[in-house]
Amino acid sequence: MKKIFLFLSAMMLATHVQAEGVVIGGVRWATANVESAGKFADAPEADGGHFTFEEAQRACPEGWRLPTIEEFHILWISGSTWTKLGKSNGRMFGAGAGDDLVFLPAARSLSPHKTRGGTYNYAASRRDFGGYWSSTRASGNINYILSFDKGSVSRHGRGSLLNKFSVRCVFAGE
């Protein structure tokens, strides 16, 4: 009985924290990646799904949206460290005074390779890489992303709209 109570308490806390998000530099971030369109992953360290840019536009649950490149800049200046949460490597952001912390797993990215039949197969990047869509277009078929690995973070990375990256949402409005 005690184990069931502890499990339910942890689940309620995780749901409450996800609904509230965490605030870093005045921006409210979801505490987990998007698993599938309209649904957050169950845990902060879960990779979640991978989405093309078009899919990412509709991925965030109601009340949440893709961050802008400016919001990724705010996250970047808050500081980060490479760490492990559960079994997942990634970056913990929000080391600044008064900020909450948010973990972004190094969930890889998927790059398209066109087949002879005109469809795409996707190949995964290395396991220590994380790439996250922003809503900000760079140019043509290129969009800005937040990308990182063990040694660095780029707040203005660029990704082809056909690549598949992770999605971490921000609250759509107060």
Secondary structure, DSSP 8 states (H G I E B T S, - for coil): -HHHHHHHHHHHHHHHHHHH-EEETTEEE-SS-EEETTEE-SSTT-----B-HHHHTTTS-TTEE---HHHHHHHHHT-EEEEEETTEEEEEE--STT---EEEE--B-EEEEE-TTS-EEEEE--TT-EEEEEEEEEETTEEEEEEE-SS-EEEEEEEETTSBBB---EES--
